[in-house]
Amino acid sequence: MKKMKITANDRHFTANLEENATTAALLSQLPLTLPMLNLYNRELTYRLQQALPANEAHTTGYAVGDIAYWTPRHSLVIFYEQTGEVISNLQKIGHINAGDLKQFRSSRNIKMQFEED
């Protein structure tokens, strides 16, 4: 299983990645440093300039720590708070293994570094 290292606020997280075309396309762009926007009190997101392939996108719920790609806005998303919402057009990329993601509640925008681990 491939892994990705994510760094934010001098904290390091490791994510296990899904094996799909979306993940492969994202990995081909690493390393990346992205200004993530805090949205809806549940997620950090960045709108990518180019669409990623997402053949398995569907309507689904999510878990805290999920990393996903939302196809309508070409958005990379990290979920840090559970609201119970079901979201359409979501392609799972991976899941952050451990760490307190609730620290992101108070962040407005945050730079995050993504690299293959």
C-alpha atoms as one frame of an Amber mdcrd trajectory, in Angstrom:
protein
   0.000   0.000   0.000   1.335   3.421  -0.940   1.577   6.151   1.671   1.657
   9.930   1.627   3.265  12.246   4.161   1.320  15.421   4.979   2.838  18.304
   6.933   0.817  21.167   8.430   1.615  23.511  11.329   4.879  21.609  11.950
   2.866  18.423  12.468   3.321  15.336  10.345   0.600  12.913   9.308   0.788
   9.718   7.283  -2.013   8.602   4.991  -2.647   5.175   3.509  -3.632   5.630
  -0.116  -6.254   3.905  -2.239  -5.185   2.177  -5.434  -7.072   4.020  -8.165
  -6.463   6.382 -11.087  -7.209   9.477  -8.992  -4.554   8.604  -6.444  -2.017
   7.757  -9.165  -2.619  11.112 -10.890  -2.207  13.000  -7.608   0.984  11.099
  -6.734   2.472  12.013 -10.111   2.248  15.700  -9.070   4.010  15.315  -5.713
   5.644  16.978  -3.908   3.096  19.782  -3.545   2.606  22.649  -1.120  -1.006
  23.832  -1.234  -2.902  26.656   0.484  -5.839  24.700   1.897  -9.056  26.596
   2.602 -11.153  25.709   5.647 -14.761  25.110   4.532 -18.021  24.252   6.274
 -16.320  23.600   9.647 -15.533  20.086   8.443 -12.886  20.105   5.707  -9.737
  21.596   4.276  -9.852  21.925   0.518  -7.845  23.091  -2.470  -9.193  23.513
  -5.986  -6.724  21.903  -8.395  -6.132  23.637 -11.708  -6.555  20.451 -13.724
  -9.109  17.713 -13.256  -7.985  14.317 -12.021  -9.487  11.099 -13.379 -12.282
   9.901 -11.102 -13.931   6.819 -12.550 -15.102   5.592  -9.143 -16.666   8.831
  -7.846 -20.054   8.356  -6.228 -22.393   9.659  -3.538 -21.097   8.633  -0.126
 -20.503   9.618   3.447 -17.020  10.131   4.825 -14.950   9.496   7.950 -12.748
  11.946   9.818  -9.317  11.628   8.225 -10.579  10.751   4.750  -8.763  12.342
   1.833 -10.987  12.665  -1.201 -11.392  14.357  -4.555 -14.641  16.222  -5.247
 -15.117  16.156  -9.003 -17.381  19.187  -9.707 -14.736  21.691  -8.548 -11.620
  19.527  -9.010 -11.043  19.774  -5.256  -8.647  17.901  -3.019 -10.397  17.529
   0.361  -9.301  16.428   3.839 -12.177  15.848   6.261 -11.398  16.806   9.883
 -14.923  16.927  11.392 -17.911  14.620  10.977 -21.261  16.225  10.158 -23.046
  13.116   8.915 -23.461  14.629   5.467 -23.545  12.483   2.348 -21.684  14.083
  -0.559 -22.145  13.440  -4.276 -19.321  13.025  -6.813 -16.710  12.066  -4.214
 -13.686   9.908  -5.072 -11.730   8.509  -2.131  -7.943   8.951  -2.290  -6.876
   7.736   1.137  -7.125   8.073   4.889  -4.910   9.760   7.498  -3.868   7.061
   9.944  -3.538   8.966  13.209  -3.324  12.431  14.665  -5.624  15.072  16.036
  -7.289  16.615  13.011  -9.646  18.702  15.150  -6.799  21.206  15.484  -7.882
  22.446  12.059 -11.217  23.746  13.398  -9.634  27.060  14.303  -7.602  27.410
  11.098  -8.875  29.611   8.307  -6.364  28.830   5.625  -3.344  26.600   6.083
  -0.413  25.588   3.919  -0.015  21.842   3.682   2.828  19.893   2.153   2.130
  16.589   0.427   4.858  14.113  -0.498   5.118  10.422  -1.177   6.228   8.498
   1.901
